[in-house]
Amino acid sequence: MQTTGRLPHNDRKADRRAYQLLYLGCFPMFLLAALAARVLPARRRPSPVARPTSRSILGEARAAADASLPFAMMN
């Protein structure tokens, strides 16, 4: 049988569930990192360019998680 590159429905559902669990487990780490970046003085922040942001701390943590976690799901 030839595969078309698409996952069966159950595999996609399992992958989606695994991603949600990974997100739930890692989000507190990203939240703490965003909080630490706000609390630290500008010269001690982890990012090389200390630019002000208009996002909330939750928004920063969500953006960091959304940018990082898909790489953990790659095969």
mmCIF file of the N, C-alpha and C atoms, coordinates in Angstrom:
data_MODEL
# 
_entry.id   MODEL 
# 
loop_
_atom_site.group_PDB 
_atom_site.id 
_atom_site.type_symbol 
_atom_site.label_atom_id 
_atom_site.label_alt_id 
_atom_site.label_comp_id 
_atom_site.label_asym_id 
_atom_site.label_entity_id 
_atom_site.label_seq_id 
_atom_site.pdbx_PDB_ins_code 
_atom_site.Cartn_x 
_atom_site.Cartn_y 
_atom_site.Cartn_z 
_atom_site.occupancy 
_atom_site.B_iso_or_equiv 
_atom_site.pdbx_formal_charge 
_atom_site.auth_seq_id 
_atom_site.auth_comp_id 
_atom_site.auth_asym_id 
_atom_site.auth_atom_id 
_atom_site.pdbx_PDB_model_num 
ATOM 1   N N  . MET A 1 1  ? 0.838  -1.181 0.000  1.00 0.00 ? 1  MET A N  1 
ATOM 2   C CA . MET A 1 1  ? 0.000  0.000  0.000  1.00 0.00 ? 1  MET A CA 1 
ATOM 3   C C  . MET A 1 1  ? 0.878  1.237  0.000  1.00 0.00 ? 1  MET A C  1 
ATOM 4   N N  . GLN A 1 2  ? 0.495  2.186  -0.788 1.00 0.00 ? 2  GLN A N  1 
ATOM 5   C CA . GLN A 1 2  ? 1.268  3.410  -0.896 1.00 0.00 ? 2  GLN A CA 1 
ATOM 6   C C  . GLN A 1 2  ? 0.794  4.425  0.147  1.00 0.00 ? 2  GLN A C  1 
ATOM 7   N N  . THR A 1 3  ? 1.737  5.125  0.755  1.00 0.00 ? 3  THR A N  1 
ATOM 8   C CA . THR A 1 3  ? 1.362  6.156  1.709  1.00 0.00 ? 3  THR A CA 1 
ATOM 9   C C  . THR A 1 3  ? 1.355  7.504  1.014  1.00 0.00 ? 3  THR A C  1 
ATOM 10  N N  . THR A 1 4  ? 0.464  8.347  1.443  1.00 0.00 ? 4  THR A N  1 
ATOM 11  C CA . THR A 1 4  ? 0.329  9.671  0.826  1.00 0.00 ? 4  THR A CA 1 
ATOM 12  C C  . THR A 1 4  ? 0.978  10.761 1.653  1.00 0.00 ? 4  THR A C  1 
ATOM 13  N N  . GLY A 1 5  ? 1.618  10.394 2.735  1.00 0.00 ? 5  GLY A N  1 
ATOM 14  C CA . GLY A 1 5  ? 2.240  11.405 3.585  1.00 0.00 ? 5  GLY A CA 1 
ATOM 15  C C  . GLY A 1 5  ? 1.295  11.950 4.637  1.00 0.00 ? 5  GLY A C  1 
ATOM 16  N N  . ARG A 1 6  ? 0.065  11.501 4.613  1.00 0.00 ? 6  ARG A N  1 
ATOM 17  C CA . ARG A 1 6  ? -0.916 11.958 5.594  1.00 0.00 ? 6  ARG A CA 1 
ATOM 18  C C  . ARG A 1 6  ? -1.048 10.920 6.694  1.00 0.00 ? 6  ARG A C  1 
ATOM 19  N N  . LEU A 1 7  ? -1.195 11.381 7.895  1.00 0.00 ? 7  LEU A N  1 
ATOM 20  C CA . LEU A 1 7  ? -1.375 10.476 9.023  1.00 0.00 ? 7  LEU A CA 1 
ATOM 21  C C  . LEU A 1 7  ? -2.829 10.067 9.140  1.00 0.00 ? 7  LEU A C  1 
ATOM 22  N N  . PRO A 1 8  ? -3.081 8.846  9.539  1.00 0.00 ? 8  PRO A N  1 
ATOM 23  C CA . PRO A 1 8  ? -4.463 8.467  9.830  1.00 0.00 ? 8  PRO A CA 1 
ATOM 24  C C  . PRO A 1 8  ? -5.014 9.336  10.950 1.00 0.00 ? 8  PRO A C  1 
ATOM 25  N N  . HIS A 1 9  ? -6.312 9.413  11.019 1.00 0.00 ? 9  HIS A N  1 
ATOM 26  C CA . HIS A 1 9  ? -6.971 10.293 11.983 1.00 0.00 ? 9  HIS A CA 1 
ATOM 27  C C  . HIS A 1 9  ? -6.512 10.039 13.409 1.00 0.00 ? 9  HIS A C  1 
ATOM 28  N N  . ASN A 1 10 ? -6.388 8.786  13.802 1.00 0.00 ? 10 ASN A N  1 
ATOM 29  C CA . ASN A 1 10 ? -5.995 8.471  15.181 1.00 0.00 ? 10 ASN A CA 1 
ATOM 30  C C  . ASN A 1 10 ? -4.581 8.928  15.482 1.00 0.00 ? 10 ASN A C  1 
ATOM 31  N N  . ASP A 1 11 ? -3.674 8.836  14.503 1.00 0.00 ? 11 ASP A N  1 
ATOM 32  C CA . ASP A 1 11 ? -2.303 9.294  14.716 1.00 0.00 ? 11 ASP A CA 1 
ATOM 33  C C  . ASP A 1 11 ? -2.252 10.810 14.872 1.00 0.00 ? 11 ASP A C  1 
ATOM 34  N N  . ARG A 1 12 ? -3.031 11.509 14.081 1.00 0.00 ? 12 ARG A N  1 
ATOM 35  C CA . ARG A 1 12 ? -3.067 12.972 14.212 1.00 0.00 ? 12 ARG A CA 1 
ATOM 36  C C  . ARG A 1 12 ? -3.636 13.377 15.558 1.00 0.00 ? 12 ARG A C  1 
ATOM 37  N N  . LYS A 1 13 ? -4.661 12.658 15.987 1.00 0.00 ? 13 LYS A N  1 
ATOM 38  C CA . LYS A 1 13 ? -5.263 12.958 17.282 1.00 0.00 ? 13 LYS A CA 1 
ATOM 39  C C  . LYS A 1 13 ? -4.262 12.697 18.411 1.00 0.00 ? 13 LYS A C  1 
ATOM 40  N N  . ALA A 1 14 ? -3.512 11.611 18.300 1.00 0.00 ? 14 ALA A N  1 
ATOM 41  C CA . ALA A 1 14 ? -2.506 11.292 19.314 1.00 0.00 ? 14 ALA A CA 1 
ATOM 42  C C  . ALA A 1 14 ? -1.384 12.332 19.311 1.00 0.00 ? 14 ALA A C  1 
ATOM 43  N N  . ASP A 1 15 ? -0.970 12.769 18.129 1.00 0.00 ? 15 ASP A N  1 
ATOM 44  C CA . ASP A 1 15 ? 0.060  13.814 18.050 1.00 0.00 ? 15 ASP A CA 1 
ATOM 45  C C  . ASP A 1 15 ? -0.434 15.129 18.644 1.00 0.00 ? 15 ASP A C  1 
ATOM 46  N N  . ARG A 1 16 ? -1.680 15.465 18.358 1.00 0.00 ? 16 ARG A N  1 
ATOM 47  C CA . ARG A 1 16 ? -2.247 16.701 18.903 1.00 0.00 ? 16 ARG A CA 1 
ATOM 48  C C  . ARG A 1 16 ? -2.299 16.633 20.420 1.00 0.00 ? 16 ARG A C  1 
ATOM 49  N N  . ARG A 1 17 ? -2.681 15.480 20.952 1.00 0.00 ? 17 ARG A N  1 
ATOM 50  C CA . ARG A 1 17 ? -2.747 15.292 22.406 1.00 0.00 ? 17 ARG A CA 1 
ATOM 51  C C  . ARG A 1 17 ? -1.351 15.352 23.033 1.00 0.00 ? 17 ARG A C  1 
ATOM 52  N N  . ALA A 1 18 ? -0.373 14.763 22.364 1.00 0.00 ? 18 ALA A N  1 
ATOM 53  C CA . ALA A 1 18 ? 1.001  14.799 22.872 1.00 0.00 ? 18 ALA A CA 1 
ATOM 54  C C  . ALA A 1 18 ? 1.523  16.236 22.888 1.00 0.00 ? 18 ALA A C  1 
ATOM 55  N N  . TYR A 1 19 ? 1.193  17.004 21.845 1.00 0.00 ? 19 TYR A N  1 
ATOM 56  C CA . TYR A 1 19 ? 1.627  18.403 21.798 1.00 0.00 ? 19 TYR A CA 1 
ATOM 57  C C  . TYR A 1 19 ? 0.972  19.204 22.922 1.00 0.00 ? 19 TYR A C  1 
ATOM 58  N N  . GLN A 1 20 ? -0.304 18.961 23.151 1.00 0.00 ? 20 GLN A N  1 
ATOM 59  C CA . GLN A 1 20 ? -0.998 19.681 24.218 1.00 0.00 ? 20 GLN A CA 1 
ATOM 60  C C  . GLN A 1 20 ? -0.399 19.365 25.581 1.00 0.00 ? 20 GLN A C  1 
ATOM 61  N N  . LEU A 1 21 ? -0.060 18.107 25.805 1.00 0.00 ? 21 LEU A N  1 
ATOM 62  C CA . LEU A 1 21 ? 0.557  17.736 27.079 1.00 0.00 ? 21 LEU A CA 1 
ATOM 63  C C  . LEU A 1 21 ? 1.955  18.343 27.222 1.00 0.00 ? 21 LEU A C  1 
ATOM 64  N N  . LEU A 1 22 ? 2.709  18.356 26.142 1.00 0.00 ? 22 LEU A N  1 
ATOM 65  C CA . LEU A 1 22 ? 4.025  18.977 26.160 1.00 0.00 ? 22 LEU A CA 1 
ATOM 66  C C  . LEU A 1 22 ? 3.907  20.475 26.431 1.00 0.00 ? 22 LEU A C  1 
ATOM 67  N N  . TYR A 1 23 ? 2.945  21.108 25.784 1.00 0.00 ? 23 TYR A N  1 
ATOM 68  C CA . TYR A 1 23 ? 2.707  22.536 25.973 1.00 0.00 ? 23 TYR A CA 1 
ATOM 69  C C  . TYR A 1 23 ? 2.340  22.828 27.431 1.00 0.00 ? 23 TYR A C  1 
ATOM 70  N N  . LEU A 1 24 ? 1.441  22.017 27.955 1.00 0.00 ? 24 LEU A N  1 
ATOM 71  C CA . LEU A 1 24 ? 1.007  22.196 29.339 1.00 0.00 ? 24 LEU A CA 1 
ATOM 72  C C  . LEU A 1 24 ? 2.159  22.004 30.317 1.00 0.00 ? 24 LEU A C  1 
ATOM 73  N N  . GLY A 1 25 ? 3.023  21.066 30.028 1.00 0.00 ? 25 GLY A N  1 
ATOM 74  C CA . GLY A 1 25 ? 4.156  20.811 30.917 1.00 0.00 ? 25 GLY A CA 1 
ATOM 75  C C  . GLY A 1 25 ? 5.251  21.855 30.823 1.00 0.00 ? 25 GLY A C  1 
ATOM 76  N N  . CYS A 1 26 ? 5.458  22.426 29.637 1.00 0.00 ? 26 CYS A N  1 
ATOM 77  C CA . CYS A 1 26 ? 6.555  23.377 29.430 1.00 0.00 ? 26 CYS A CA 1 
ATOM 78  C C  . CYS A 1 26 ? 6.156  24.836 29.597 1.00 0.00 ? 26 CYS A C  1 
ATOM 79  N N  . PHE A 1 27 ? 4.872  25.136 29.494 1.00 0.00 ? 27 PHE A N  1 
ATOM 80  C CA . PHE A 1 27 ? 4.452  26.533 29.574 1.00 0.00 ? 27 PHE A CA 1 
ATOM 81  C C  . PHE A 1 27 ? 4.899  27.217 30.873 1.00 0.00 ? 27 PHE A C  1 
ATOM 82  N N  . PRO A 1 28 ? 4.828  26.550 32.040 1.00 0.00 ? 28 PRO A N  1 
ATOM 83  C CA . PRO A 1 28 ? 5.307  27.224 33.260 1.00 0.00 ? 28 PRO A CA 1 
ATOM 84  C C  . PRO A 1 28 ? 6.783  27.633 33.177 1.00 0.00 ? 28 PRO A C  1 
ATOM 85  N N  . MET A 1 29 ? 7.603  26.835 32.499 1.00 0.00 ? 29 MET A N  1 
ATOM 86  C CA . MET A 1 29 ? 9.015  27.193 32.334 1.00 0.00 ? 29 MET A CA 1 
ATOM 87  C C  . MET A 1 29 ? 9.147  28.470 31.497 1.00 0.00 ? 29 MET A C  1 
ATOM 88  N N  . PHE A 1 30 ? 8.392  28.553 30.410 1.00 0.00 ? 30 PHE A N  1 
ATOM 89  C CA . PHE A 1 30 ? 8.434  29.752 29.578 1.00 0.00 ? 30 PHE A CA 1 
ATOM 90  C C  . PHE A 1 30 ? 7.869  30.959 30.321 1.00 0.00 ? 30 PHE A C  1 
ATOM 91  N N  . LEU A 1 31 ? 6.875  30.723 31.162 1.00 0.00 ? 31 LEU A N  1 
ATOM 92  C CA . LEU A 1 31 ? 6.303  31.806 31.960 1.00 0.00 ? 31 LEU A CA 1 
ATOM 93  C C  . LEU A 1 31 ? 7.324  32.343 32.957 1.00 0.00 ? 31 LEU A C  1 
ATOM 94  N N  . LEU A 1 32 ? 8.050  31.458 33.610 1.00 0.00 ? 32 LEU A N  1 
ATOM 95  C CA . LEU A 1 32 ? 9.099  31.894 34.544 1.00 0.00 ? 32 LEU A CA 1 
ATOM 96  C C  . LEU A 1 32 ? 10.217 32.650 33.819 1.00 0.00 ? 32 LEU A C  1 
ATOM 97  N N  . ALA A 1 33 ? 10.567 32.196 32.624 1.00 0.00 ? 33 ALA A N  1 
ATOM 98  C CA . ALA A 1 33 ? 11.600 32.888 31.847 1.00 0.00 ? 33 ALA A CA 1 
ATOM 99  C C  . ALA A 1 33 ? 11.134 34.284 31.452 1.00 0.00 ? 33 ALA A C  1 
ATOM 100 N N  . ALA A 1 34 ? 9.886  34.427 31.053 1.00 0.00 ? 34 ALA A N  1 
ATOM 101 C CA . ALA A 1 34 ? 9.353  35.738 30.687 1.00 0.00 ? 34 ALA A CA 1 
ATOM 102 C C  . ALA A 1 34 ? 9.297  36.656 31.903 1.00 0.00 ? 34 ALA A C  1 
ATOM 103 N N  . LEU A 1 35 ? 8.914  36.096 33.030 1.00 0.00 ? 35 LEU A N  1 
ATOM 104 C CA . LEU A 1 35 ? 8.870  36.883 34.267 1.00 0.00 ? 35 LEU A CA 1 
ATOM 105 C C  . LEU A 1 35 ? 10.270 37.317 34.677 1.00 0.00 ? 35 LEU A C  1 
ATOM 106 N N  . ALA A 1 36 ? 11.234 36.417 34.584 1.00 0.00 ? 36 ALA A N  1 
ATOM 107 C CA . ALA A 1 36 ? 12.612 36.764 34.943 1.00 0.00 ? 36 ALA A CA 1 
ATOM 108 C C  . ALA A 1 36 ? 13.159 37.837 34.009 1.00 0.00 ? 36 ALA A C  1 
ATOM 109 N N  . ALA A 1 37 ? 12.807 37.760 32.732 1.00 0.00 ? 37 ALA A N  1 
ATOM 110 C CA . ALA A 1 37 ? 13.277 38.771 31.781 1.00 0.00 ? 37 ALA A CA 1 
ATOM 111 C C  . ALA A 1 37 ? 12.706 40.144 32.106 1.00 0.00 ? 37 ALA A C  1 
ATOM 112 N N  . ARG A 1 38 ? 11.512 40.181 32.649 1.00 0.00 ? 38 ARG A N  1 
ATOM 113 C CA . ARG A 1 38 ? 10.920 41.465 33.027 1.00 0.00 ? 38 ARG A CA 1 
ATOM 114 C C  . ARG A 1 38 ? 11.521 42.016 34.318 1.00 0.00 ? 38 ARG A C  1 
ATOM 115 N N  . VAL A 1 39 ? 11.880 41.123 35.231 1.00 0.00 ? 39 VAL A N  1 
ATOM 116 C CA . VAL A 1 39 ? 12.357 41.551 36.543 1.00 0.00 ? 39 VAL A CA 1 
ATOM 117 C C  . VAL A 1 39 ? 13.822 41.976 36.496 1.00 0.00 ? 39 VAL A C  1 
ATOM 118 N N  . LEU A 1 40 ? 14.613 41.302 35.671 1.00 0.00 ? 40 LEU A N  1 
ATOM 119 C CA . LEU A 1 40 ? 16.038 41.611 35.594 1.00 0.00 ? 40 LEU A CA 1 
ATOM 120 C C  . LEU A 1 40 ? 16.280 42.992 34.984 1.00 0.00 ? 40 LEU A C  1 
ATOM 121 N N  . PRO A 1 41 ? 17.365 43.647 35.398 1.00 0.00 ? 41 PRO A N  1 
ATOM 122 C CA . PRO A 1 41 ? 17.725 44.906 34.750 1.00 0.00 ? 41 PRO A CA 1 
ATOM 123 C C  . PRO A 1 41 ? 18.038 44.657 33.267 1.00 0.00 ? 41 PRO A C  1 
ATOM 124 N N  . ALA A 1 42 ? 17.901 45.679 32.443 1.00 0.00 ? 42 ALA A N  1 
ATOM 125 C CA . ALA A 1 42 ? 18.050 45.536 30.990 1.00 0.00 ? 42 ALA A CA 1 
ATOM 126 C C  . ALA A 1 42 ? 19.401 44.944 30.607 1.00 0.00 ? 42 ALA A C  1 
ATOM 127 N N  . ARG A 1 43 ? 20.461 45.293 31.306 1.00 0.00 ? 43 ARG A N  1 
ATOM 128 C CA . ARG A 1 43 ? 21.787 44.792 30.938 1.00 0.00 ? 43 ARG A CA 1 
ATOM 129 C C  . ARG A 1 43 ? 21.990 43.332 31.285 1.00 0.00 ? 43 ARG A C  1 
ATOM 130 N N  . ARG A 1 44 ? 21.134 42.754 32.130 1.00 0.00 ? 44 ARG A N  1 
ATOM 131 C CA . ARG A 1 44 ? 21.261 41.353 32.547 1.00 0.00 ? 44 ARG A CA 1 
ATOM 132 C C  . ARG A 1 44 ? 20.244 40.440 31.877 1.00 0.00 ? 44 ARG A C  1 
ATOM 133 N N  . ARG A 1 45 ? 19.412 40.973 31.001 1.00 0.00 ? 45 ARG A N  1 
ATOM 134 C CA . ARG A 1 45 ? 18.383 40.166 30.340 1.00 0.00 ? 45 ARG A CA 1 
ATOM 135 C C  . ARG A 1 45 ? 19.005 39.198 29.356 1.00 0.00 ? 45 ARG A C  1 
ATOM 136 N N  . PRO A 1 46 ? 18.349 38.061 29.144 1.00 0.00 ? 46 PRO A N  1 
ATOM 137 C CA . PRO A 1 46 ? 18.931 37.034 28.272 1.00 0.00 ? 46 PRO A CA 1 
ATOM 138 C C  . PRO A 1 46 ? 19.007 37.414 26.800 1.00 0.00 ? 46 PRO A C  1 
ATOM 139 N N  . SER A 1 47 ? 18.123 38.280 26.329 1.00 0.00 ? 47 SER A N  1 
ATOM 140 C CA . SER A 1 47 ? 18.161 38.633 24.906 1.00 0.00 ? 47 SER A CA 1 
ATOM 141 C C  . SER A 1 47 ? 19.219 39.704 24.669 1.00 0.00 ? 47 SER A C  1 
ATOM 142 N N  . PRO A 1 48 ? 19.967 39.579 23.558 1.00 0.00 ? 48 PRO A N  1 
ATOM 143 C CA . PRO A 1 48 ? 21.031 40.550 23.298 1.00 0.00 ? 48 PRO A CA 1 
ATOM 144 C C  . PRO A 1 48 ? 20.502 41.956 23.041 1.00 0.00 ? 48 PRO A C  1 
ATOM 145 N N  . VAL A 1 49 ? 19.317 42.059 22.480 1.00 0.00 ? 49 VAL A N  1 
ATOM 146 C CA . VAL A 1 49 ? 18.714 43.368 22.231 1.00 0.00 ? 49 VAL A CA 1 
ATOM 147 C C  . VAL A 1 49 ? 17.606 43.555 23.244 1.00 0.00 ? 49 VAL A C  1 
ATOM 148 N N  . ALA A 1 50 ? 17.823 44.460 24.172 1.00 0.00 ? 50 ALA A N  1 
ATOM 149 C CA . ALA A 1 50 ? 16.837 44.713 25.216 1.00 0.00 ? 50 ALA A CA 1 
ATOM 150 C C  . ALA A 1 50 ? 15.831 45.731 24.706 1.00 0.00 ? 50 ALA A C  1 
ATOM 151 N N  . ARG A 1 51 ? 14.835 45.258 23.989 1.00 0.00 ? 51 ARG A N  1 
ATOM 152 C CA . ARG A 1 51 ? 13.826 46.159 23.434 1.00 0.00 ? 51 ARG A CA 1 
ATOM 153 C C  . ARG A 1 51 ? 12.547 46.036 24.256 1.00 0.00 ? 51 ARG A C  1 
ATOM 154 N N  . PRO A 1 52 ? 11.873 47.126 24.437 1.00 0.00 ? 52 PRO A N  1 
ATOM 155 C CA . PRO A 1 52 ? 10.615 47.047 25.182 1.00 0.00 ? 52 PRO A CA 1 
ATOM 156 C C  . PRO A 1 52 ? 9.565  46.310 24.350 1.00 0.00 ? 52 PRO A C  1 
ATOM 157 N N  . THR A 1 53 ? 8.672  45.646 25.036 1.00 0.00 ? 53 THR A N  1 
ATOM 158 C CA . THR A 1 53 ? 7.643  44.873 24.344 1.00 0.00 ? 53 THR A CA 1 
ATOM 159 C C  . THR A 1 53 ? 6.260  45.339 24.778 1.00 0.00 ? 53 THR A C  1 
ATOM 160 N N  . SER A 1 54 ? 5.304  45.172 23.901 1.00 0.00 ? 54 SER A N  1 
ATOM 161 C CA . SER A 1 54 ? 3.934  45.557 24.235 1.00 0.00 ? 54 SER A CA 1 
ATOM 162 C C  . SER A 1 54 ? 3.109  44.342 24.648 1.00 0.00 ? 54 SER A C  1 
ATOM 163 N N  . ARG A 1 55 ? 3.735  43.166 24.689 1.00 0.00 ? 55 ARG A N  1 
ATOM 164 C CA . ARG A 1 55 ? 3.034  41.952 25.087 1.00 0.00 ? 55 ARG A CA 1 
ATOM 165 C C  . ARG A 1 55 ? 2.984  41.824 26.601 1.00 0.00 ? 55 ARG A C  1 
ATOM 166 N N  . SER A 1 56 ? 1.975  41.116 27.060 1.00 0.00 ? 56 SER A N  1 
ATOM 167 C CA . SER A 1 56 ? 1.909  40.780 28.476 1.00 0.00 ? 56 SER A CA 1 
ATOM 168 C C  . SER A 1 56 ? 2.904  39.655 28.754 1.00 0.00 ? 56 SER A C  1 
ATOM 169 N N  . ILE A 1 57 ? 3.118  39.367 30.002 1.00 0.00 ? 57 ILE A N  1 
ATOM 170 C CA . ILE A 1 57 ? 4.020  38.279 30.364 1.00 0.00 ? 57 ILE A CA 1 
ATOM 171 C C  . ILE A 1 57 ? 3.466  36.952 29.839 1.00 0.00 ? 57 ILE A C  1 
ATOM 172 N N  . LEU A 1 58 ? 2.158  36.771 29.944 1.00 0.00 ? 58 LEU A N  1 
ATOM 173 C CA . LEU A 1 58 ? 1.547  35.560 29.399 1.00 0.00 ? 58 LEU A CA 1 
ATOM 174 C C  . LEU A 1 58 ? 1.702  35.498 27.883 1.00 0.00 ? 58 LEU A C  1 
ATOM 175 N N  . GLY A 1 59 ? 1.575  36.647 27.230 1.00 0.00 ? 59 GLY A N  1 
ATOM 176 C CA . GLY A 1 59 ? 1.756  36.694 25.779 1.00 0.00 ? 59 GLY A CA 1 
ATOM 177 C C  . GLY A 1 59 ? 3.170  36.358 25.363 1.00 0.00 ? 59 GLY A C  1 
ATOM 178 N N  . GLU A 1 60 ? 4.145  36.846 26.120 1.00 0.00 ? 60 GLU A N  1 
ATOM 179 C CA . GLU A 1 60 ? 5.542  36.511 25.828 1.00 0.00 ? 60 GLU A CA 1 
ATOM 180 C C  . GLU A 1 60 ? 5.807  35.027 26.026 1.00 0.00 ? 60 GLU A C  1 
ATOM 181 N N  . ALA A 1 61 ? 5.272  34.460 27.108 1.00 0.00 ? 61 ALA A N  1 
ATOM 182 C CA . ALA A 1 61 ? 5.458  33.030 27.367 1.00 0.00 ? 61 ALA A CA 1 
ATOM 183 C C  . ALA A 1 61 ? 4.782  32.193 26.280 1.00 0.00 ? 61 ALA A C  1 
ATOM 184 N N  . ARG A 1 62 ? 3.596  32.594 25.863 1.00 0.00 ? 62 ARG A N  1 
ATOM 185 C CA . ARG A 1 62 ? 2.889  31.871 24.808 1.00 0.00 ? 62 ARG A CA 1 
ATOM 186 C C  . ARG A 1 62 ? 3.648  31.946 23.497 1.00 0.00 ? 62 ARG A C  1 
ATOM 187 N N  . ALA A 1 63 ? 4.182  33.120 23.169 1.00 0.00 ? 63 ALA A N  1 
ATOM 188 C CA . ALA A 1 63 ? 4.943  33.279 21.930 1.00 0.00 ? 63 ALA A CA 1 
ATOM 189 C C  . ALA A 1 63 ? 6.215  32.426 21.950 1.00 0.00 ? 63 ALA A C  1 
ATOM 190 N N  . ALA A 1 64 ? 6.894  32.383 23.090 1.00 0.00 ? 64 ALA A N  1 
ATOM 191 C CA . ALA A 1 64 ? 8.099  31.562 23.203 1.00 0.00 ? 64 ALA A CA 1 
ATOM 192 C C  . ALA A 1 64 ? 7.766  30.076 23.079 1.00 0.00 ? 64 ALA A C  1 
ATOM 193 N N  . ALA A 1 65 ? 6.684  29.656 23.698 1.00 0.00 ? 65 ALA A N  1 
ATOM 194 C CA . ALA A 1 65 ? 6.276  28.249 23.603 1.00 0.00 ? 65 ALA A CA 1 
ATOM 195 C C  . ALA A 1 65 ? 5.859  27.904 22.177 1.00 0.00 ? 65 ALA A C  1 
ATOM 196 N N  . ASP A 1 66 ? 5.101  28.783 21.546 1.00 0.00 ? 66 ASP A N  1 
ATOM 197 C CA . ASP A 1 66 ? 4.659  28.529 20.169 1.00 0.00 ? 66 ASP A CA 1 
ATOM 198 C C  . ASP A 1 66 ? 5.828  28.484 19.194 1.00 0.00 ? 66 ASP A C  1 
ATOM 199 N N  . ALA A 1 67 ? 6.892  29.214 19.487 1.00 0.00 ? 67 ALA A N  1 
ATOM 200 C CA . ALA A 1 67 ? 8.052  29.234 18.604 1.00 0.00 ? 67 ALA A CA 1 
ATOM 201 C C  . ALA A 1 67 ? 8.986  28.038 18.856 1.00 0.00 ? 67 ALA A C  1 
ATOM 202 N N  . SER A 1 68 ? 9.008  27.519 20.055 1.00 0.00 ? 68 SER A N  1 
ATOM 203 C CA . SER A 1 68 ? 9.978  26.476 20.414 1.00 0.00 ? 68 SER A CA 1 
ATOM 204 C C  . SER A 1 68 ? 9.433  25.061 20.365 1.00 0.00 ? 68 SER A C  1 
ATOM 205 N N  . LEU A 1 69 ? 8.243  24.850 20.855 1.00 0.00 ? 69 LEU A N  1 
ATOM 206 C CA . LEU A 1 69 ? 7.733  23.491 21.024 1.00 0.00 ? 69 LEU A CA 1 
ATOM 207 C C  . LEU A 1 69 ? 7.482  22.718 19.738 1.00 0.00 ? 69 LEU A C  1 
ATOM 208 N N  . PRO A 1 70 ? 7.127  23.342 18.629 1.00 0.00 ? 70 PRO A N  1 
ATOM 209 C CA . PRO A 1 70 ? 6.966  22.534 17.413 1.00 0.00 ? 70 PRO A CA 1 
ATOM 210 C C  . PRO A 1 70 ? 8.249  21.779 17.015 1.00 0.00 ? 70 PRO A C  1 
ATOM 211 N N  . PHE A 1 71 ? 9.402  22.327 17.346 1.00 0.00 ? 71 PHE A N  1 
ATOM 212 C CA . PHE A 1 71 ? 10.648 21.639 17.038 1.00 0.00 ? 71 PHE A CA 1 
ATOM 213 C C  . PHE A 1 71 ? 10.796 20.347 17.824 1.00 0.00 ? 71 PHE A C  1 
ATOM 214 N N  . ALA A 1 72 ? 10.202 20.283 19.006 1.00 0.00 ? 72 ALA A N  1 
ATOM 215 C CA . ALA A 1 72 ? 10.252 19.068 19.801 1.00 0.00 ? 72 ALA A CA 1 
ATOM 216 C C  . ALA A 1 72 ? 9.384  17.966 19.204 1.00 0.00 ? 72 ALA A C  1 
ATOM 217 N N  . MET A 1 73 ? 8.421  18.328 18.381 1.00 0.00 ? 73 MET A N  1 
ATOM 218 C CA . MET A 1 73 ? 7.510  17.350 17.791 1.00 0.00 ? 73 MET A CA 1 
ATOM 219 C C  . MET A 1 73 ? 7.968  16.847 16.422 1.00 0.00 ? 73 MET A C  1 
ATOM 220 N N  . MET A 1 74 ? 9.059  17.409 15.912 1.00 0.00 ? 74 MET A N  1 
ATOM 221 C CA . MET A 1 74 ? 9.541  16.964 14.605 1.00 0.00 ? 74 MET A CA 1 
ATOM 222 C C  . MET A 1 74 ? 10.168 15.579 14.705 1.00 0.00 ? 74 MET A C  1 
ATOM 223 N N  . ASN A 1 75 ? 9.990  14.810 13.695 1.00 0.00 ? 75 ASN A N  1 
ATOM 224 C CA . ASN A 1 75 ? 10.582 13.463 13.673 1.00 0.00 ? 75 ASN A CA 1 
ATOM 225 C C  . ASN A 1 75 ? 11.895 13.464 12.951 1.00 0.00 ? 75 ASN A C  1 
# 
